[in-house]
Amino acid sequence: MRWKAKNLKAMLQLIQLKKTTKMSAIHNSKTNSLYSDYIAYRCQLALYNLWNSESSLSWEAFVEALHDSEKLRNTAKNVIQNALISFDPSLYDFEIAHGVQFFENESPNDVIRAAQIFDEQEGEFLIHLFMLQTEISHLGYLTEHQGLNCKWKQYIQYITQNDLLRLKLIRAFQKALTDLDFERGWMLKNTSDT
């Protein structure tokens, strides 16, 4: 219960911070939608892999079952929120020198089938909150490693004017999305329900 209360408190603080704080505008709504679809897919894939360790359910049947179960979709929302909130800020890599690969064996013609977990507004909200977490960690990183001493508004201006720094921030954000541990979230959810 303490873990849930701590994460709920962090989520409420981030919601309040999002309402009162301007974030850097580095993504458009289309990109946010792609990111939210990605985390929804990864969350589903984690549950599918856990289920398939004991059964041989096809991906299509799994997606259909998830689509038909509001309770399971709501649980998936909670798992996603917890994965985003509980991401360890020390795992951000703000010095990534290369692009981030979201899928193994990426092909531009591949279509990924998955159930819709949340609507566009919910997905965009979660992505904004995670970007805010990333930016807060980035400001701390710049303060510690580069001696940057500025307030939030100055940081946003600094990021907006520095293309290389903004690119590193985006890559750190993207890498963090690929590092989210949804399997752990499903296992924790499973143990808390028993």
Phi, psi and chi 1 to 4 in degrees:
 res  aa     phi    psi   chi1   chi2   chi3   chi4
   1 MET       -  -38.3 -176.9   65.2  176.6      -
   2 ARG   -61.1  -39.4  173.7 -179.3 -108.7  164.1
   3 TRP   -61.9  -44.9 -179.2   83.4      -      -
   4 LYS   -64.1  -43.9  -74.1 -176.6 -178.7  179.9
   5 ALA   -63.4  -39.8      -      -      -      -
   6 LYS   -64.4  -44.1 -179.4 -179.8  172.9 -172.9
   7 ASN   -70.0  -36.6  -75.8  -28.7      -      -
   8 LEU   -63.7  -42.4  179.6   59.7      -      -
   9 LYS   -62.0  -42.4 -177.4  178.6  177.1 -176.7
  10 ALA   -63.1  -41.5      -      -      -      -
  11 MET   -62.6  -44.4  175.5   67.2  106.0      -
  12 LEU   -64.2  -38.9  -67.0  173.6      -      -
  13 GLN   -64.9  -40.1  -71.2  170.9  -22.7      -
  14 LEU   -67.0  -38.2  -76.1  169.6      -      -
  15 ILE   -61.9  -45.8  -69.5  169.1      -      -
  16 GLN   -63.7  -41.3 -173.6   59.8   34.0      -
  17 LEU   -64.1  -39.7 -167.7   58.3      -      -
  18 LYS   -63.5  -37.3 -177.8 -178.6 -175.7  -65.1
  19 LYS   -66.5  -32.4  -71.8  178.8 -175.7  176.0
  20 THR  -106.8   -5.8   60.1      -      -      -
  21 THR  -122.6  133.3  -54.2      -      -      -
  22 LYS   -80.4  131.0 -179.5 -178.3  178.1 -169.3
  23 MET  -101.6  162.8  -64.2 -173.8  -53.9      -
  24 SER   -68.9  135.7   68.2      -      -      -
  25 ALA   -89.4   80.6      -      -      -      -
  26 ILE  -109.9   -0.6   58.5  174.9      -      -
  27 HIS  -131.8  148.5  -62.9  -60.8      -      -
  28 ASN  -100.9  174.5   58.6   36.7      -      -
  29 SER   -65.2  -31.7   58.8      -      -      -
  30 LYS   -65.1  -43.7 -176.5  177.3  178.0 -177.8
  31 THR   -64.1  -43.7  -53.2      -      -      -
  32 ASN   -59.1  -40.0  -71.4  -25.3      -      -
  33 SER   -64.2  -40.5  177.8      -      -      -
  34 LEU   -64.2  -42.0  -68.7  172.7      -      -
  35 TYR   -63.8  -43.3  -70.9  143.6      -      -
  36 SER   -67.7  -37.0   64.8      -      -      -
  37 ASP   -63.3  -38.5  -71.9  -12.2      -      -
  38 TYR   -62.8  -47.9  172.6   74.2      -      -
  39 ILE   -69.4  -32.2   60.5  174.4      -      -
  40 ALA   -64.4  -43.2      -      -      -      -
  41 TYR   -63.1  -47.1  165.6   75.0      -      -
  42 ARG   -61.6  -38.2  -73.2  -94.2  -33.6  -75.7
  43 CYS   -63.6  -43.2 -179.5      -      -      -
  44 GLN   -65.8  -41.6  -68.3  173.1   61.7      -
  45 LEU   -62.0  -38.2 -176.4   60.3      -      -
  46 ALA   -62.9  -45.0      -      -      -      -
  47 LEU   -66.2  -40.2  179.6   58.8      -      -
  48 TYR   -60.0  -44.4  176.5   73.4      -      -
  49 ASN   -64.1  -37.3  -71.2  -24.1      -      -
  50 LEU   -67.4  -43.4  -70.7  170.5      -      -
  51 TRP   -64.5  -42.6 -101.4   -5.8      -      -
  52 ASN   -73.1   -7.7  -99.0    3.9      -      -
  53 SER   -70.4  -17.8   65.4      -      -      -
  54 GLU  -120.3   -8.9  -62.1  176.8   11.6      -
  55 SER  -143.4  179.6   70.6      -      -      -
  56 SER  -123.9   49.0   58.0      -      -      -
  57 LEU   -71.8  133.8 -172.9   67.4      -      -
  58 SER   -73.6  156.9   72.8      -      -      -
  59 TRP   -60.0  -42.2  175.2 -106.0      -      -
  60 GLU   -61.8  -43.7  -70.5   73.6   20.0      -
  61 ALA   -66.1  -37.9      -      -      -      -
  62 PHE   -63.3  -47.5  167.9   79.7      -      -
  63 VAL   -60.9  -41.6  168.7      -      -      -
  64 GLU   -63.4  -43.0 -166.0   62.0   37.0      -
  65 ALA   -63.0  -41.5      -      -      -      -
  66 LEU   -66.4  -42.0 -171.5   58.9      -      -
  67 HIS   -59.0  -37.7  174.8   75.3      -      -
  68 ASP   -84.4   -7.8  -68.4  -17.9      -      -
  69 SER  -113.9  102.8  172.5      -      -      -
  70 GLU   -62.5  -38.3 -176.9  177.9   -2.7      -
  71 LYS   -60.8  -44.7 -178.5  179.2  178.9 -177.0
  72 LEU   -67.1  -38.6 -163.6   50.5      -      -
  73 ARG   -65.3  -39.9  -72.0 -167.8  -44.2  -84.8
  74 ASN   -65.4  -37.6  -74.0  -25.0      -      -
  75 THR   -64.2  -40.9  -57.0      -      -      -
  76 ALA   -60.9  -39.8      -      -      -      -
  77 LYS   -58.2  -45.4  -77.1 -177.7 -169.1 -179.4
  78 ASN   -63.3  -40.5  -69.9  -26.5      -      -
  79 VAL   -63.4  -42.1  167.7      -      -      -
  80 ILE   -64.3  -47.5  -69.8  169.0      -      -
  81 GLN   -59.0  -44.6  -70.3  170.5   -4.4      -
  82 ASN   -65.3  -38.4  -72.9  -23.3      -      -
  83 ALA   -64.1  -40.6      -      -      -      -
  84 LEU   -68.2  -45.4  -66.7  170.4      -      -
  85 ILE   -68.8  -37.9  -70.1  170.0      -      -
  86 SER   -89.1    5.7   63.0      -      -      -
  87 PHE   -61.0  129.1 -176.1   78.1      -      -
  88 ASP   -74.1  114.8 -177.9   -6.8      -      -
  89 PRO   -58.7  -22.9  -20.6   29.8      -      -
  90 SER   -71.0  -11.5   69.3      -      -      -
  91 LEU   -86.5   -8.7  -62.5  178.1      -      -
  92 TYR   -64.3  137.2  -77.1  113.9      -      -
  93 ASP  -114.6   99.7 -177.9   -5.1      -      -
  94 PHE   -89.4   12.5  -65.7  112.1      -      -
  95 GLU  -121.8   23.0  -65.1  -59.0  -32.0      -
  96 ILE   -63.3  128.5  -64.0  176.6      -      -
  97 ALA  -100.7   -2.5      -      -      -      -
  98 HIS  -133.4  166.3   52.1   80.1      -      -
  99 GLY   -67.4  161.2      -      -      -      -
 100 VAL  -100.0  131.8  175.0      -      -      -
 101 GLN   -96.8  120.6 -174.9  171.4  -15.2      -
 102 PHE   -83.1  -32.8  -74.5   94.0      -      -
 103 PHE  -127.7  147.4  -59.7   98.4      -      -
 104 GLU   -71.2  145.3  -66.4  178.9   23.4      -
 105 ASN    52.2   50.6  -52.8  -39.6      -      -
 106 GLU   -61.3  135.4  -73.8 -171.4   62.2      -
 107 SER  -135.9  132.1  167.6      -      -      -
 108 PRO   -65.0  -17.6   18.8  -25.8      -      -
 109 ASN   -92.8   -7.4  -62.9  -33.4      -      -
 110 ASP   -71.1  137.1  -73.8  -14.2      -      -
 111 VAL  -116.0  129.1  174.8      -      -      -
 112 ILE  -101.1  122.5  -64.6  171.3      -      -
 113 ARG   -94.9  128.7 -179.0  165.9  149.4   65.7
 114 ALA  -155.6  159.8      -      -      -      -
 115 ALA   -77.8  148.4      -      -      -      -
 116 GLN   -79.0  121.8 -175.8  173.5   -7.4      -
 117 ILE   -91.2  -43.4  -59.0  -65.4      -      -
 118 PHE  -139.8  161.2   32.9   67.5      -      -
 119 ASP   -77.2  173.1   63.5   34.5      -      -
 120 GLU   -59.0  -40.8 -173.2  175.2  -31.5      -
 121 GLN   -65.9  -43.5 -171.9  175.2   19.8      -
 122 GLU   -62.8  -44.3  -70.2  172.3  -42.3      -
 123 GLY   -62.3  -43.9      -      -      -      -
 124 GLU   -63.5  -39.1 -173.9  170.7  -43.2      -
 125 PHE   -61.4  -46.1  179.3   74.6      -      -
 126 LEU   -63.3  -41.1  -69.7  172.3      -      -
 127 ILE   -65.1  -41.4  -66.6  -57.2      -      -
 128 HIS   -61.7  -42.1  -85.0  -79.3      -      -
 129 LEU   -63.5  -40.3  -75.4  177.5      -      -
 130 PHE   -69.5  -36.7 -164.4   59.3      -      -
 131 MET   -64.4  -39.1  175.8   50.7   81.0      -
 132 LEU   -61.7  -43.8 -179.9   57.9      -      -
 133 GLN   -57.9  -42.2  -73.3  176.3 -143.0      -
 134 THR   -64.4  -44.5  -52.2      -      -      -
 135 GLU   -64.8  -39.6  -69.8  173.1  -24.8      -
 136 ILE   -62.3  -43.8  -69.2  167.7      -      -
 137 SER   -65.5  -36.5  -64.8      -      -      -
 138 HIS   -65.4  -42.7 -171.0 -130.1      -      -
 139 LEU   -60.7  -43.2  175.9   56.8      -      -
 140 GLY   -61.9  -40.2      -      -      -      -
 141 TYR   -63.0  -47.3  174.2   84.4      -      -
 142 LEU   -64.1  -36.6  -67.2  175.6      -      -
 143 THR   -65.1  -45.3  -59.9      -      -      -
 144 GLU   -73.6  -42.0 -176.8  179.1  -27.1      -
 145 HIS   -98.0  -21.8  -67.9   90.3      -      -
 146 GLN  -122.3    2.8  -64.7 -177.0    6.0      -
 147 GLY    70.1   18.0      -      -      -      -
 148 LEU   -67.3  128.4 -176.6   68.0      -      -
 149 ASN  -128.0   94.6 -174.5   14.3      -      -
 150 CYS  -149.8  166.2   64.0      -      -      -
 151 LYS   -88.6  171.4  -63.6 -173.4 -178.8 -160.2
 152 TRP   -56.4  -47.5 -174.0 -103.7      -      -
 153 LYS   -60.4  -39.6 -171.2  174.4 -179.9  178.6
 154 GLN   -67.7  -38.8  -65.4  165.9  -44.1      -
 155 TYR   -60.4  -46.2  164.4   73.9      -      -
 156 ILE   -60.3  -42.7  -64.9  -60.9      -      -
 157 GLN   -63.9  -42.8  -70.8  173.8  -17.9      -
 158 TYR   -60.5  -46.2 -174.9   58.2      -      -
 159 ILE   -65.6  -42.2  -72.8  -64.0      -      -
 160 THR   -62.5  -32.8  -55.2      -      -      -
 161 GLN   -92.1  -10.9  -64.4  167.4   -1.9      -
 162 ASN  -114.0   97.7 -171.8  -37.1      -      -
 163 ASP   -61.0  -40.2  -70.0  -20.9      -      -
 164 LEU   -66.2  -43.9  179.5   59.0      -      -
 165 LEU   -65.5  -40.5 -149.6   51.5      -      -
 166 ARG   -63.9  -39.8 -171.5  170.4   57.9 -108.8
 167 LEU   -62.9  -42.5 -179.8   60.6      -      -
 168 LYS   -64.3  -37.4  -73.0 -176.3  176.5 -175.3
 169 LEU   -63.0  -46.4  170.9   65.4      -      -
 170 ILE   -62.5  -43.6  -68.0  169.2      -      -
 171 ARG   -64.0  -38.9  -73.4  177.6  175.4  166.6
 172 ALA   -63.6  -41.6      -      -      -      -
 173 PHE   -61.6  -48.0  168.5   78.1      -      -
 174 GLN   -63.3  -43.1  -67.5  172.2  -23.8      -
 175 LYS   -62.6  -40.1  179.4   70.5  169.8   87.0
 176 ALA   -62.3  -38.5      -      -      -      -
 177 LEU   -60.2  -39.1  -73.3  177.7      -      -
 178 THR   -73.2  -20.3   67.6      -      -      -
 179 ASP   -93.3   -4.8  -69.1  -18.4      -      -
 180 LEU   -59.4  137.4  -69.6  169.6      -      -
 181 ASP  -103.1   89.3 -171.7   -6.2      -      -
 182 PHE   -78.7  -30.9  -64.6  108.5      -      -
 183 GLU   -59.7  -44.0  -80.9 -167.5   19.0      -
 184 ARG   -59.4  -42.0  179.9  177.2  177.7  -89.5
 185 GLY   -62.1  -42.0      -      -      -      -
 186 TRP   -66.6  -39.7  -78.5  112.0      -      -
 187 MET   -67.5  -40.9  -69.3 -172.1  -61.2      -
 188 LEU   -63.6  -40.3  -74.0  172.0      -      -
 189 LYS   -63.6  -41.5 -172.6   68.4 -179.2  156.4
 190 ASN   -63.8  -42.9 -171.7   37.3      -      -
 191 THR   -71.8  -30.4   57.1      -      -      -
 192 SER   -75.5  -21.6   68.5      -      -      -
 193 ASP   -84.6  -14.9  -70.1  -16.0      -      -
 194 THR   -92.6      -   55.6      -      -      -
